[in-house]
Amino acid sequence: MILSGIKIVGISVDKRTQSAPEVQEVLTKYGDKIISRFGVHDVGEKERGLITLNFVGSNEELNQLSNRLNSLDGVKAKYIDME
């Protein structure tokens, strides 16, 4: 069963140690819309990481989250809507 309105967000972070505080700030702002979060680093690459989110919110909120993340240096966010 897929939760109603769930979106999956993939976030690539190329400058993990530099960008982590800003990424965390953005994710905290939308914390009530994030139902799960999983992060891994690229094996052998201490500066690259990948975060996946399960997000439940409006398309407007999702676009705001994505745009804010994409405005950060070395961060790229993309999402899919599971509906």
TAMO-V607471 format. One record per residue. N is the residue number from 0. RES is the residue in one letter. SS is DSSP state (H for helix, E for strand, C for the rest). PHI is phi in whole degrees, -180 to 180 (* if undefined). Layout:
n;res;ss;phi
N;RES;SS;PHI
N;RES;SS;PHI
This chain:
n;res;ss;phi
0;M;C;*
1;I;C;-99
2;L;C;-61
3;S;C;-63
4;G;C;79
5;I;E;-79
6;K;E;-124
7;I;E;-109
8;V;E;-115
9;G;E;-108
10;I;E;-125
11;S;E;-97
12;V;E;-122
13;D;C;-85
14;K;C;-121
15;R;H;-56
16;T;H;-69
17;Q;H;-78
18;S;H;-89
19;A;H;-53
20;P;H;-62
21;E;H;-70
22;V;H;-62
23;Q;H;-61
24;E;H;-61
25;V;H;-65
26;L;H;-64
27;T;H;-64
28;K;H;-59
29;Y;C;-104
30;G;H;-56
31;D;H;-74
32;K;H;-103
33;I;E;-96
34;I;E;-94
35;S;E;-158
36;R;E;-146
37;F;E;-138
38;G;E;-128
39;V;E;-139
40;H;E;-103
41;D;C;-72
42;V;C;-57
43;G;C;84
44;E;C;-122
45;K;C;-72
46;E;C;-102
47;R;C;-107
48;G;E;-146
49;L;E;-134
50;I;E;-120
51;T;E;-118
52;L;E;-124
53;N;E;-104
54;F;E;-119
55;V;E;-123
56;G;C;-174
57;S;C;-74
58;N;H;-62
59;E;H;-63
60;E;H;-64
61;L;H;-64
62;N;H;-64
63;Q;H;-63
64;L;H;-59
65;S;H;-62
66;N;H;-63
67;R;H;-65
68;L;H;-64
69;N;H;-66
70;S;C;-79
71;L;C;-83
72;D;C;-64
73;G;C;80
74;V;E;-119
75;K;E;-133
76;A;E;-122
77;K;E;-138
78;Y;E;-145
79;I;E;-131
80;D;E;-97
81;M;C;-85
82;E;C;-84
